[in-house]
Amino acid sequence: FYPTYLQLQTKLKWSNYSKREDKILVENYIECLMYIVLYKTLLLNGDPQKTKITWFYPVSMDSFEKGIFFDVWQKAFKKVFRSDVSENINAVPESIAPYLHYRTAYPGLSLSVDIGGGSSDIAVFKNASNSPEFISSIKFAGNAIFGDGFPYGAFANSSDNNGFVKAYRKNIESTIQKGSQREQILLDILESRKDSADFSSFLFSLENEEDIKFNYTDFLKQDRKLKLPILIFYGAIIYYSANLLKKLGTTEIPKNILFSGTASKTIKIIDTQAGNPNISNLFKYFFKQVMGIESEQLNIALADNPKEITCKGVLRADIDEDITNCPVVFWIGGNDNSIWSRALNKSTDIPDTPYYRDLETGNNKTLIENSVNQFFALLDGYFRNVNLEGDFGIDNSAYLKFKQMRSLNIRDFLEQGLKAFYKSSEKHIEETLFFYPLIGILNKLAFELANTDNQ
C-alpha cells in the first residue's frame, strides 16, 4: 500500500477536493494511510479493537469541508480496523496540539504559531486549557518565503523567476550525482513542475542524507541578502497577531511564542543564538507598538523536529474526544474604526462581515494598503535602532532594496491575490487580506536580491 499512498499524496498536492474524482482521491489516500497504521499496530502487537487514532485538520476548513473529512475518516477507520467504536477516532485542530506539548515548560499566556507550507495557524492559550481562546488561520506560510508568489491561476509565478532557485540551483546541481534519482527529482521540480517551494523543500531534505554534503540551512545562514524575506515574514506574522490580540481586548502580551510546523525551522536561519534573543526583541517591539504594552520577557520555543510535537502534544494530553468548537477569528486588514478593522468571529459575526463585492466600493482596498504601509513603517522604526548586520547577518543594502520596491505594487499584488484565491463576489470575506500584497512583495524581493552580488 505504501507506493499507492505516496502516489496519492503527490496527486493530492494539486487537488482542491471540489470534484467527485477529488473526493475519491481523498478517500483512497486516507484508506491507504489507515492500512499503514493498522500494519504498524500489528507489528507492535497492538489490538486493532483498542487502537485510538487522532487526526489533525487545519482550521481554515469550513464546516462543510470538515463534515466531508470527518465522514471519510470514520468510514475508513471502520472499514480497515473493522471497528464500530466511533470514540476511537477523534479530530483535533492542528494548531492546538503543539501547545499541549509545550505548556508544562512554558506556563502563562502563550501564542502558538504553526507554520506549514500553504497556511499558518495562530492560537492563543491561557490557564493551561486544552482549548485556545481563539485560533486564526492565514494563507501565509513557508511557500510565501520560498514559493512562487500566488499558488493558483494566471498570477502564479514559476521557478524561472524565483530568487532562491536562482541563487542555489548551480550549487545543488554541482553537488548531486549526474544520472542519479536525486537529479531526476530535481529536474522534475525545475523543468516539469517549475515549483520553487518544492525546490527548497528538496534542498532542506538533503540535510538528512549522510552521503551528500549539502546543508541548505547553513548556506542560507551565510546569505547576507536572501535572509531578509524570512525576517520580514516573521515580522508580518507577529504584526498580525498583535493586531488580533488588541482588537479582541487582550490586555497582556504573551509570555511565550511557541513555534511548530516544518517551516518554523527557518527561525534558526535568521537568529542563530540560543533562545533566539534577536527575533524575540523584534517581536516585543511589535507588541509594544501595536498594543501599547511593554514586555519584560518573551520566550521563544522551537523544537528540533517541530512537526513531531503536534503528535506528541496530543499523546501527552491524552485527548480522547473531538475538539472542534474553537473560536476562529480573523482581521480583514483595515486600519480605521470600521468593520474592516475589527477582529471577526467566522461563525457569529457573519451578518456583519463585508462581502467580497464590497472591495469594489469606497476606499476599502486603500484600508488594506494603509495597514501594509504601517507594517513597513514599524519595520523601519525598529531597524533604525538596531544593528541589522550584527544581529541578523543581513546587509543594509538588502534592506535599502526592500525600501525601494516594497510600496510600488501593493494594490497590484492585492488584486492578484484576490484573483488567485478567488471567492465569489457574493460571499462574505472569510480570511485576512493583509497578507495578499506581502506574498507578491516577498517573491519579488527575493528575485531582485538574487540578481545582486550575493555571497
Disulfide bonds with the S-S distance in Angstrom:
none
